[in-house]
């Protein structure tokens, strides 16, 4: 029993030493900033709503030479109401969080992760088919190409595909299972860095198709709920 305890302690210390070694060799980073973007929602009927979202983006992780591990959070809320016709308005919020592993080789990088996405839409006047909450488990798969204009300025173009692992919609007080859907993003990060400080400007285009479900309160007529940002 004592030998087993000593062996267990050796393995524990070895793992702990390895963790500290990797942490000491890694370069940590943290980026925090606001975002503001245009959103348009389109349903399977002619109804469209558009407006603006504002929110906070947080990204941080560790860089190990060509490999890195990072986590990303985006929270977005409507600055006012999304308007369609005079009788329909929406308030929207969205939370997106995921972690990923990234490998960079020369001028391009690939990353793969796992995350969670929640999208809330509240309609006024309240109608059953337009007030909903989507919850999705996603697998972000991305590619990024870099161009270093100078030691202090880097430009890149990034594409990200987010297929669903599972998704669920909640309409009023009823739960429906929706089929798996997908999303993708294209963005153009512009990075200026000086010693321990960096500034980033990231124009982006994000498209989500939230799926098709059957709403039993409207004669079992299916409706699509995609979102275009």
N, C-alpha and C positions, 0 to 999 in steps of 0.2 A: 504493500500500500504506500509505504514511504517512497519507493522507487517510482511508482506511478505518479505520485504527487510532484516529485522532483522533475520528471519528464514533462509533466503538464506545465510546470512553472517555466521550464526551458523553452517550450514551444510558445508560451504566452509572451515571454521576454523577447523571443526572436521575432514574433509578429509585431510586438510593440516597437522594437528597434527598426523594423522594416517600415512601419508607418511613419515614424519620426524621420527616417532617412528620406522617404519620398516627400514628406511635407517640407523638409529643409531644402530639398532640391527643387521644389516647385516655386513658381512665382505667382502669388495670389493677386487677384484683381477684382474690382467692384465698380460697376457703372450704374449710376442712378440719374434719371432724367424724365422730364415730362414729355407727353406726346399729344398731338391734336390732329384729328383726321376727319375726313368726310365719310359718311356711311349712307348706303342706300339699301333698303330691304324691298324685295320683290316677291310677291306671292303668286300662286298659279292663276289667280284671277287678275284683272287689269290693275289691281291696287298696288301702288308703289309709295313708299315713304322715304324721305331723306332728311338729313340734318348733319350735325357735327357731334363728335365724341372728343372728350379730353380725358387724360389719365396719367398714370405713372408706369414707367418701365424700370425694372431692376434686373441687372445681369451681373453675376459674379462666379468665380471659379478658381481653379488652379491650373497653371500651365507647366507641363512636364516635357520640355524640349518639343518634340513633334506632336505629343499627345496632350490633351487637356480634358478636364471634366468641368462642367459648368451647369448652373441653374438659371432659369429665366422666368420672370414674372411680368405680366402685363395686366393692369386693371384699367378699364375704360368705362366712362359714364357719359350720358348725354348732357351737353351744356344747357340745352333747353328741351324742347319736344321735337320729335321727328314728325313732320307734317306731310299728309297726302292730300286729301280733299278737305274742305272745311269741317267735315264731320268726324275725321279720323286723325288721331294723334297718338304717338307712342313715346314711352320712356324706356330706355335701353341701358343695360349694364352688362359687362362681360369680364370674366376672370380667366386668364390663361396662365398656367404654370407647368413647367416641365424641366427635367434634368436630362443631360445628354453627355455622351463621350464624343470627342472630336479628334480627328487625325489630320494634320497638315503636312503636305509634301510640296515644297517649293512654292508655287504660286496658287495652289488650290487646296481646299480642305473638304473633308466629308465628316458628317456627324450623324449620330443616331441616338434617339432618346425615348423617353416615355413621359406622358403628362396627362393633365386634366383640364378640361375646358367647360365653363359654365356660361350660358348665354340667357339673359332674362329680358323679356319684352312684356310691357304692360300697356294695354290698349285703352284708349279713352275716346268714345264710350266703350265700356268693357263688352267684348264679344267673345264667345267661347273659342272661336277658331283663330283669334289673333292675340290672345293672352297666354303666354307659354313660357316654360323654362326648359332649356336643353342642358343635359349633362353628358359629357363625352370623355371617354378614355382614348387617348391618341398616341400615335407613334410618329414623332417628328423625324423626318429623313431629309437632310439638307446637304447642299453643296455650295461652296463659296470660292470665288476667284479673286485674287489679290493683285493690286498694282501699287508698288511703293514708289511714289513720285520723288520722295526725299526721305532722309532718316526720320523726319518729324511728321510726314504726311503720307497716309495710306488711303487708297480708294479700293473698294471691292464691290462685287455684285453677288448677291446671295439669293438662292432659291430654296424653298422649303415645301415639302409635301407632307400632309398630315392625315393619313388614313385612320379611320376609327377602329379601335378594338371593340368597343361597345358604345352605344348611345341610348339615351332615354329621354323622352319628352314628358313633361307634366303640363296638362292643359286644365286650367281651373282646379278641380278636385279629382280629376281622373288621370290615371297613369296609362300611357301607351308606350309600347316598344316600337321604335323606328328602325328601319334597316340601316346597316352601316353605310356611312357616307364618307366624304373626303373634303380636304381643304388644301389650298396651297398659298404660298406667299413669295413675292419677289421684292427684294429691297436693295438699296444702293448705299451702304455705309461709307461715310466720309470721316476719316479719323485724323485728328491733329494731336500730336503728343509732345510733351516737354517734361523730361525727367519723370516725376511721380504724378503728373497731371495729364489728362487727355480730354479732348472735347470731340463729340461725335454728332454728326448730322445724318439722319437715316431716313430718306424718303422711301416709302414702301407701298405695295399694293397687296391686299389680303382678301382672299375669296373663300367663303365657307358655304357649302351646300349642306344644310342641316337635315335633309331627308324628307321622306314622304311618309305620312301616317294617315290613318283613317279616323275621322272625327265622327263618332256615332250620333252626336246631337244634330248634325246637319245631313241627315239621310245617307250616312256612310259615304259621303263624297270625299275623296282624298284631296289633301292640299299639300303643296310644297312649301317649305320654309327655308329658302336659302338667304344668305346675307352677303352683301357686297360692301367691302370697306375700301 
